[in-house]
Amino acid sequence: MKFTDSELIGVPKILVAGRRSAEGVLELKDRRTGEREELTVDEAIARLTAH
């Protein structure tokens, strides 16, 4: 999925595998607040699957 597609369909959080993904670091962006966090893969999974 492209970033513009996620904006159009209203995905609330976007997980980005960028330059640091080889180190096990992903970026999680909250579309509502614009806040960005760098998380490990395990932290990202926990955050996205928490209720």
All heavy atoms as TSV, in Angstrom:
chain	resi	resn	atom	element	x	y	z
A	1	MET	N	N	0.849	-1.165	0.000
A	1	MET	CA	C	0.000	0.000	0.000
A	1	MET	C	C	0.896	1.230	0.000
A	1	MET	O	O	1.894	1.279	0.698
A	1	MET	CB	C	-0.889	-0.027	1.240
A	1	MET	CG	C	-1.766	1.186	1.352
A	1	MET	SD	S	-2.817	1.231	2.818
A	1	MET	CE	C	-3.785	-0.204	2.638
A	2	LYS	N	N	0.517	2.216	-0.729
A	2	LYS	CA	C	1.267	3.462	-0.768
A	2	LYS	C	C	0.735	4.417	0.294
A	2	LYS	O	O	-0.395	4.288	0.749
A	2	LYS	CB	C	1.146	4.099	-2.144
A	2	LYS	CG	C	1.790	3.250	-3.219
A	2	LYS	CD	C	1.732	3.938	-4.540
A	2	LYS	CE	C	2.401	3.051	-5.574
A	2	LYS	NZ	N	2.503	3.674	-6.857
A	3	PHE	N	N	1.555	5.381	0.682
A	3	PHE	CA	C	1.140	6.330	1.708
A	3	PHE	C	C	-0.136	7.067	1.330
A	3	PHE	O	O	-1.008	7.256	2.164
A	3	PHE	CB	C	2.249	7.339	1.991
A	3	PHE	CG	C	3.445	6.732	2.669
A	3	PHE	CD1	C	4.668	6.733	2.046
A	3	PHE	CD2	C	3.335	6.157	3.919
A	3	PHE	CE1	C	5.771	6.176	2.665
A	3	PHE	CE2	C	4.431	5.590	4.541
A	3	PHE	CZ	C	5.655	5.606	3.913
A	4	THR	N	N	-0.247	7.470	0.081
A	4	THR	CA	C	-1.452	8.205	-0.329
A	4	THR	C	C	-2.689	7.336	-0.223
A	4	THR	O	O	-3.754	7.820	0.138
A	4	THR	CB	C	-1.318	8.743	-1.760
A	4	THR	OG1	O	-0.987	7.675	-2.636
A	4	THR	CG2	C	-0.255	9.811	-1.855
A	5	ASP	N	N	-2.555	6.040	-0.489
A	5	ASP	CA	C	-3.695	5.127	-0.352
A	5	ASP	C	C	-4.137	5.042	1.100
A	5	ASP	O	O	-5.330	5.045	1.399
A	5	ASP	CB	C	-3.343	3.729	-0.854
A	5	ASP	CG	C	-3.069	3.679	-2.348
A	5	ASP	OD1	O	-3.546	4.588	-3.065
A	5	ASP	OD2	O	-2.395	2.738	-2.787
A	6	SER	N	N	-3.193	4.962	2.022
A	6	SER	CA	C	-3.548	4.864	3.435
A	6	SER	C	C	-4.241	6.139	3.905
A	6	SER	O	O	-5.127	6.095	4.746
A	6	SER	CB	C	-2.323	4.572	4.296
A	6	SER	OG	O	-1.394	5.627	4.245
A	7	GLU	N	N	-3.853	7.270	3.352
A	7	GLU	CA	C	-4.521	8.535	3.692
A	7	GLU	C	C	-5.950	8.541	3.164
A	7	GLU	O	O	-6.867	8.961	3.858
A	7	GLU	CB	C	-3.741	9.727	3.106
A	7	GLU	CG	C	-2.361	9.913	3.657
A	7	GLU	CD	C	-2.338	10.452	5.076
A	7	GLU	OE1	O	-3.284	11.155	5.473
A	7	GLU	OE2	O	-1.368	10.137	5.787
A	8	LEU	N	N	-6.142	8.066	1.962
A	8	LEU	CA	C	-7.471	8.083	1.353
A	8	LEU	C	C	-8.464	7.169	2.051
A	8	LEU	O	O	-9.641	7.507	2.172
A	8	LEU	CB	C	-7.382	7.693	-0.125
A	8	LEU	CG	C	-6.764	8.726	-1.046
A	8	LEU	CD1	C	-6.578	8.129	-2.439
A	8	LEU	CD2	C	-7.617	9.973	-1.124
A	9	ILE	N	N	-8.004	6.006	2.514
A	9	ILE	CA	C	-8.943	5.074	3.129
A	9	ILE	C	C	-9.014	5.230	4.645
A	9	ILE	O	O	-9.784	4.549	5.300
A	9	ILE	CB	C	-8.637	3.608	2.756
A	9	ILE	CG1	C	-7.264	3.176	3.262
A	9	ILE	CG2	C	-8.755	3.400	1.267
A	9	ILE	CD1	C	-6.979	1.700	3.057
A	10	GLY	N	N	-8.228	6.122	5.219
A	10	GLY	CA	C	-8.338	6.440	6.630
A	10	GLY	C	C	-7.664	5.487	7.586
A	10	GLY	O	O	-8.121	5.307	8.711
A	11	VAL	N	N	-6.568	4.884	7.181
A	11	VAL	CA	C	-5.816	4.010	8.080
A	11	VAL	C	C	-5.314	4.873	9.249
A	11	VAL	O	O	-4.645	5.874	9.026
A	11	VAL	CB	C	-4.631	3.346	7.341
A	11	VAL	CG1	C	-3.768	2.561	8.283
A	11	VAL	CG2	C	-5.147	2.476	6.213
A	12	PRO	N	N	-5.634	4.494	10.510
A	12	PRO	CA	C	-5.275	5.359	11.638
A	12	PRO	C	C	-3.793	5.381	11.990
A	12	PRO	O	O	-3.287	6.379	12.483
A	12	PRO	CB	C	-6.081	4.790	12.801
A	12	PRO	CG	C	-6.369	3.386	12.416
A	12	PRO	CD	C	-6.422	3.351	10.913
A	13	LYS	N	N	-3.084	4.290	11.753
A	13	LYS	CA	C	-1.657	4.231	12.059
A	13	LYS	C	C	-0.925	3.647	10.858
A	13	LYS	O	O	-1.429	2.747	10.199
A	13	LYS	CB	C	-1.402	3.366	13.281
A	13	LYS	CG	C	-2.034	3.951	14.539
A	13	LYS	CD	C	-1.548	3.261	15.759
A	13	LYS	CE	C	-2.263	3.758	16.989
A	13	LYS	NZ	N	-1.808	4.996	17.497
A	14	ILE	N	N	0.258	4.177	10.602
A	14	ILE	CA	C	1.053	3.723	9.471
A	14	ILE	C	C	2.385	3.200	10.006
A	14	ILE	O	O	3.082	3.897	10.750
A	14	ILE	CB	C	1.306	4.877	8.482
A	14	ILE	CG1	C	-0.022	5.422	7.964
A	14	ILE	CG2	C	2.188	4.418	7.330
A	14	ILE	CD1	C	0.103	6.706	7.179
A	15	LEU	N	N	2.729	1.979	9.648
A	15	LEU	CA	C	3.995	1.380	10.052
A	15	LEU	C	C	4.949	1.452	8.867
A	15	LEU	O	O	4.645	0.953	7.789
A	15	LEU	CB	C	3.779	-0.074	10.472
A	15	LEU	CG	C	4.955	-0.778	11.111
A	15	LEU	CD1	C	5.365	-0.085	12.411
A	15	LEU	CD2	C	4.610	-2.223	11.375
A	16	VAL	N	N	6.098	2.094	9.084
A	16	VAL	CA	C	7.048	2.323	8.003
A	16	VAL	C	C	8.326	1.523	8.263
A	16	VAL	O	O	8.920	1.628	9.334
A	16	VAL	CB	C	7.404	3.823	7.902
A	16	VAL	CG1	C	8.400	4.062	6.772
A	16	VAL	CG2	C	6.155	4.658	7.710
A	17	ALA	N	N	8.715	0.729	7.281
A	17	ALA	CA	C	9.998	0.023	7.325
A	17	ALA	C	C	10.956	0.843	6.470
A	17	ALA	O	O	10.963	0.745	5.257
A	17	ALA	CB	C	9.853	-1.393	6.783
A	18	GLY	N	N	11.743	1.666	7.131
A	18	GLY	CA	C	12.642	2.568	6.429
A	18	GLY	C	C	14.084	2.117	6.482
A	18	GLY	O	O	14.386	0.932	6.543
A	19	ARG	N	N	14.971	3.089	6.496
A	19	ARG	CA	C	16.409	2.810	6.458
A	19	ARG	C	C	16.886	1.954	7.618
A	19	ARG	O	O	17.792	1.160	7.478
A	19	ARG	CB	C	17.191	4.123	6.483
A	19	ARG	CG	C	17.005	4.941	5.247
A	19	ARG	CD	C	17.857	6.208	5.314
A	19	ARG	NE	N	17.425	7.126	4.304
A	19	ARG	CZ	C	16.829	8.278	4.547
A	19	ARG	NH1	N	16.634	8.679	5.785
A	19	ARG	NH2	N	16.449	9.044	3.555
A	20	ARG	N	N	16.271	2.127	8.781
A	20	ARG	CA	C	16.738	1.413	9.974
A	20	ARG	C	C	16.082	0.048	10.151
A	20	ARG	O	O	16.314	-0.628	11.140
A	20	ARG	CB	C	16.491	2.276	11.211
A	20	ARG	CG	C	17.322	3.559	11.156
A	20	ARG	CD	C	17.410	4.274	12.454
A	20	ARG	NE	N	17.971	3.420	13.480
A	20	ARG	CZ	C	17.705	3.566	14.777
A	20	ARG	NH1	N	16.894	4.523	15.185
A	20	ARG	NH2	N	18.241	2.761	15.662
A	21	SER	N	N	15.270	-0.375	9.187
A	21	SER	CA	C	14.593	-1.674	9.328
A	21	SER	C	C	15.590	-2.834	9.372
A	21	SER	O	O	15.328	-3.852	10.003
A	21	SER	CB	C	13.560	-1.879	8.222
A	21	SER	OG	O	14.172	-1.904	6.956
A	22	ALA	N	N	16.739	-2.684	8.738
A	22	ALA	CA	C	17.757	-3.731	8.791
A	22	ALA	C	C	18.287	-3.905	10.216
A	22	ALA	O	O	18.758	-4.973	10.587
A	22	ALA	CB	C	18.913	-3.401	7.849
A	23	GLU	N	N	18.158	-2.851	11.032
A	23	GLU	CA	C	18.566	-2.897	12.438
A	23	GLU	C	C	17.414	-3.362	13.333
A	23	GLU	O	O	17.564	-3.429	14.549
A	23	GLU	CB	C	19.011	-1.508	12.899
A	23	GLU	CG	C	20.142	-0.920	12.098
A	23	GLU	CD	C	20.331	0.562	12.405
A	23	GLU	OE1	O	19.962	1.017	13.504
A	23	GLU	OE2	O	20.846	1.272	11.526
A	24	GLY	N	N	16.257	-3.625	12.749
A	24	GLY	CA	C	15.094	-4.045	13.527
A	24	GLY	C	C	14.294	-2.897	14.086
A	24	GLY	O	O	13.532	-3.063	15.031
A	25	VAL	N	N	14.455	-1.699	13.507
A	25	VAL	CA	C	13.742	-0.512	13.984
A	25	VAL	C	C	12.750	-0.065	12.918
A	25	VAL	O	O	13.100	0.111	11.747
A	25	VAL	CB	C	14.728	0.638	14.297
A	25	VAL	CG1	C	13.988	1.881	14.738
A	25	VAL	CG2	C	15.725	0.202	15.359
A	26	LEU	N	N	11.483	0.112	13.332
A	26	LEU	CA	C	10.425	0.568	12.445
A	26	LEU	C	C	9.888	1.898	12.954
A	26	LEU	O	O	10.099	2.258	14.104
A	26	LEU	CB	C	9.284	-0.458	12.419
A	26	LEU	CG	C	9.665	-1.875	12.023
A	26	LEU	CD1	C	8.467	-2.793	12.192
A	26	LEU	CD2	C	10.187	-1.926	10.609
A	27	GLU	N	N	9.188	2.612	12.095
A	27	GLU	CA	C	8.581	3.878	12.493
A	27	GLU	C	C	7.067	3.718	12.475
A	27	GLU	O	O	6.500	3.221	11.510
A	27	GLU	CB	C	8.992	4.983	11.528
A	27	GLU	CG	C	8.439	6.336	11.901
A	27	GLU	CD	C	8.874	7.412	10.926
A	27	GLU	OE1	O	10.086	7.666	10.840
A	27	GLU	OE2	O	8.001	7.951	10.243
A	28	LEU	N	N	6.429	4.146	13.552
A	28	LEU	CA	C	4.978	4.106	13.650
A	28	LEU	C	C	4.466	5.532	13.663
A	28	LEU	O	O	4.876	6.337	14.498
A	28	LEU	CB	C	4.541	3.371	14.921
A	28	LEU	CG	C	3.051	3.209	15.140
A	28	LEU	CD1	C	2.430	2.345	14.036
A	28	LEU	CD2	C	2.776	2.604	16.508
A	29	LYS	N	N	3.583	5.852	12.711
A	29	LYS	CA	C	3.036	7.203	12.614
A	29	LYS	C	C	1.548	7.158	12.938
A	29	LYS	O	O	0.803	6.349	12.394
A	29	LYS	CB	C	3.225	7.764	11.208
A	29	LYS	CG	C	2.616	9.147	11.044
A	29	LYS	CD	C	2.736	9.665	9.643
A	29	LYS	CE	C	2.026	11.006	9.533
A	29	LYS	NZ	N	1.944	11.484	8.175
A	30	ASP	N	N	1.133	8.038	13.829
A	30	ASP	CA	C	-0.278	8.207	14.156
A	30	ASP	C	C	-0.809	9.300	13.235
A	30	ASP	O	O	-0.369	10.447	13.310
A	30	ASP	CB	C	-0.434	8.612	15.623
A	30	ASP	CG	C	-1.874	8.682	16.058
A	30	ASP	OD1	O	-2.712	9.268	15.327
A	30	ASP	OD2	O	-2.179	8.153	17.141
A	31	ARG	N	N	-1.729	8.960	12.363
A	31	ARG	CA	C	-2.232	9.935	11.384
A	31	ARG	C	C	-2.974	11.084	12.042
A	31	ARG	O	O	-2.934	12.210	11.575
A	31	ARG	CB	C	-3.166	9.263	10.380
A	31	ARG	CG	C	-2.441	8.453	9.345
A	31	ARG	CD	C	-3.364	7.964	8.245
A	31	ARG	NE	N	-4.102	9.053	7.642
A	31	ARG	CZ	C	-5.431	9.186	7.682
A	31	ARG	NH1	N	-6.178	8.304	8.282
A	31	ARG	NH2	N	-6.017	10.187	7.096
A	32	ARG	N	N	-3.668	10.812	13.141
A	32	ARG	CA	C	-4.477	11.846	13.782
A	32	ARG	C	C	-3.609	12.937	14.393
A	32	ARG	O	O	-3.872	14.120	14.234
A	32	ARG	CB	C	-5.365	11.225	14.856
A	32	ARG	CG	C	-6.394	12.172	15.394
A	32	ARG	CD	C	-7.389	11.533	16.355
A	32	ARG	NE	N	-7.495	10.099	16.236
A	32	ARG	CZ	C	-7.406	9.248	17.251
A	32	ARG	NH1	N	-7.216	9.674	18.475
A	32	ARG	NH2	N	-7.513	7.955	17.060
A	33	THR	N	N	-2.549	12.536	15.112
A	33	THR	CA	C	-1.708	13.504	15.818
A	33	THR	C	C	-0.464	13.893	15.037
A	33	THR	O	O	0.166	14.898	15.347
A	33	THR	CB	C	-1.260	12.932	17.173
A	33	THR	OG1	O	-0.421	11.800	16.949
A	33	THR	CG2	C	-2.443	12.547	18.037
A	34	GLY	N	N	-0.083	13.056	14.072
A	34	GLY	CA	C	1.150	13.298	13.332
A	34	GLY	C	C	2.385	12.825	14.080
A	34	GLY	O	O	3.504	12.937	13.587
A	35	GLU	N	N	2.189	12.275	15.280
A	35	GLU	CA	C	3.301	11.799	16.089
A	35	GLU	C	C	3.969	10.591	15.438
A	35	GLU	O	O	3.307	9.710	14.910
A	35	GLU	CB	C	2.780	11.403	17.472
A	35	GLU	CG	C	3.839	10.937	18.419
A	35	GLU	CD	C	3.257	10.574	19.774
A	35	GLU	OE1	O	2.282	11.199	20.196
A	35	GLU	OE2	O	3.796	9.638	20.393
A	36	ARG	N	N	5.292	10.566	15.495
A	36	ARG	CA	C	6.072	9.458	14.943
A	36	ARG	C	C	6.939	8.883	16.052
A	36	ARG	O	O	7.505	9.622	16.843
A	36	ARG	CB	C	6.969	9.934	13.807
A	36	ARG	CG	C	6.207	10.441	12.623
A	36	ARG	CD	C	7.155	11.079	11.612
A	36	ARG	NE	N	6.414	11.661	10.509
A	36	ARG	CZ	C	6.343	11.130	9.308
A	36	ARG	NH1	N	6.986	10.017	9.031
A	36	ARG	NH2	N	5.644	11.707	8.357
A	37	GLU	N	N	7.031	7.545	16.071
A	37	GLU	CA	C	7.860	6.863	17.061
A	37	GLU	C	C	8.711	5.818	16.368
A	37	GLU	O	O	8.243	5.163	15.442
A	37	GLU	CB	C	7.009	6.087	18.064
A	37	GLU	CG	C	6.073	6.866	18.900
A	37	GLU	CD	C	5.335	5.914	19.830
A	37	GLU	OE1	O	5.960	5.418	20.791
A	37	GLU	OE2	O	4.153	5.667	19.572
A	38	GLU	N	N	9.921	5.647	16.850
A	38	GLU	CA	C	10.750	4.547	16.385
A	38	GLU	C	C	10.606	3.415	17.386
A	38	GLU	O	O	10.769	3.624	18.595
A	38	GLU	CB	C	12.208	4.979	16.258
A	38	GLU	CG	C	12.451	5.866	15.068
A	38	GLU	CD	C	13.919	6.090	14.798
A	38	GLU	OE1	O	14.757	5.828	15.693
A	38	GLU	OE2	O	14.242	6.533	13.690
A	39	LEU	N	N	10.264	2.227	16.896
A	39	LEU	CA	C	10.020	1.069	17.741
A	39	LEU	C	C	10.758	-0.142	17.188
A	39	LEU	O	O	10.991	-0.233	15.984
A	39	LEU	CB	C	8.520	0.745	17.769
A	39	LEU	CG	C	7.571	1.841	18.199
A	39	LEU	CD1	C	6.141	1.429	17.899
A	39	LEU	CD2	C	7.734	2.140	19.666
A	40	THR	N	N	11.064	-1.079	18.068
A	40	THR	CA	C	11.593	-2.354	17.590
A	40	THR	C	C	10.421	-3.113	16.958
A	40	THR	O	O	9.254	-2.760	17.159
A	40	THR	CB	C	12.169	-3.199	18.742
A	40	THR	OG1	O	11.110	-3.555	19.623
A	40	THR	CG2	C	13.273	-2.457	19.475
A	41	VAL	N	N	10.720	-4.146	16.234
A	41	VAL	CA	C	9.668	-4.944	15.602
A	41	VAL	C	C	8.716	-5.492	16.662
A	41	VAL	O	O	7.497	-5.400	16.519
A	41	VAL	CB	C	10.277	-6.090	14.756
A	41	VAL	CG1	C	9.198	-7.010	14.242
A	41	VAL	CG2	C	11.105	-5.525	13.613
A	42	ASP	N	N	9.247	-6.022	17.755
A	42	ASP	CA	C	8.412	-6.560	18.828
A	42	ASP	C	C	7.524	-5.493	19.463
A	42	ASP	O	O	6.349	-5.728	19.747
A	42	ASP	CB	C	9.264	-7.240	19.902
A	42	ASP	CG	C	9.917	-8.521	19.400
A	42	ASP	OD1	O	9.387	-9.139	18.448
A	42	ASP	OD2	O	10.947	-8.908	19.970
A	43	GLU	N	N	8.083	-4.308	19.683
A	43	GLU	CA	C	7.291	-3.218	20.257
A	43	GLU	C	C	6.166	-2.798	19.306
A	43	GLU	O	O	5.044	-2.531	19.732
A	43	GLU	CB	C	8.178	-2.004	20.545
A	43	GLU	CG	C	9.134	-2.201	21.678
A	43	GLU	CD	C	10.156	-1.071	21.796
A	43	GLU	OE1	O	10.476	-0.431	20.769
A	43	GLU	OE2	O	10.624	-0.856	22.907
A	44	ALA	N	N	6.471	-2.731	18.017
A	44	ALA	CA	C	5.465	-2.349	17.029
A	44	ALA	C	C	4.329	-3.352	16.987
A	44	ALA	O	O	3.144	-2.983	16.950
A	44	ALA	CB	C	6.108	-2.208	15.648
A	45	ILE	N	N	4.656	-4.645	17.001
A	45	ILE	CA	C	3.623	-5.683	17.002
A	45	ILE	C	C	2.752	-5.566	18.241
A	45	ILE	O	O	1.524	-5.609	18.163
A	45	ILE	CB	C	4.263	-7.088	16.894
A	45	ILE	CG1	C	4.879	-7.259	15.509
A	45	ILE	CG2	C	3.224	-8.171	17.171
A	45	ILE	CD1	C	5.746	-8.490	15.379
A	46	ALA	N	N	3.380	-5.390	19.402
A	46	ALA	CA	C	2.637	-5.254	20.651
A	46	ALA	C	C	1.718	-4.039	20.615
A	46	ALA	O	O	0.565	-4.099	21.036
A	46	ALA	CB	C	3.595	-5.166	21.827
A	47	ARG	N	N	2.218	-2.928	20.109
A	47	ARG	CA	C	1.429	-1.692	20.063
A	47	ARG	C	C	0.236	-1.833	19.126
A	47	ARG	O	O	-0.860	-1.405	19.431
A	47	ARG	CB	C	2.333	-0.554	19.611
A	47	ARG	CG	C	1.696	0.808	19.560
A	47	ARG	CD	C	1.543	1.461	20.922
A	47	ARG	NE	N	2.787	1.543	21.643
A	47	ARG	CZ	C	3.663	2.533	21.544
A	47	ARG	NH1	N	3.415	3.531	20.739
A	47	ARG	NH2	N	4.756	2.517	22.247
A	48	LEU	N	N	0.445	-2.454	17.972
A	48	LEU	CA	C	-0.627	-2.564	16.982
A	48	LEU	C	C	-1.646	-3.634	17.327
A	48	LEU	O	O	-2.783	-3.574	16.837
A	48	LEU	CB	C	-0.030	-2.821	15.599
A	48	LEU	CG	C	0.775	-1.662	15.021
A	48	LEU	CD1	C	1.470	-2.080	13.748
A	48	LEU	CD2	C	-0.123	-0.447	14.774
A	49	THR	N	N	-1.287	-4.593	18.153
A	49	THR	CA	C	-2.233	-5.649	18.495
A	49	THR	C	C	-2.887	-5.445	19.861
A	49	THR	O	O	-3.749	-6.215	20.240
A	49	THR	CB	C	-1.558	-7.036	18.463
A	49	THR	OG1	O	-0.462	-7.051	19.363
A	49	THR	CG2	C	-1.092	-7.369	17.048
A	50	ALA	N	N	-2.478	-4.396	20.588
A	50	ALA	CA	C	-3.074	-4.104	21.898
A	50	ALA	C	C	-4.500	-3.592	21.704
A	50	ALA	O	O	-4.816	-2.914	20.732
A	50	ALA	CB	C	-2.244	-3.063	22.628
A	51	HIS	N	N	-5.333	-3.926	22.643
A	51	HIS	CA	C	-6.748	-3.490	22.546
A	51	HIS	C	C	-6.978	-2.300	23.418
A	51	HIS	O	O	-6.662	-2.010	24.396
A	51	HIS	CB	C	-7.694	-4.612	22.935
A	51	HIS	CG	C	-7.611	-5.752	21.984
A	51	HIS	ND1	N	-8.143	-5.706	20.739
A	51	HIS	CD2	C	-7.017	-6.960	22.093
A	51	HIS	CE1	C	-7.917	-6.858	20.124
A	51	HIS	NE2	N	-7.230	-7.633	20.935
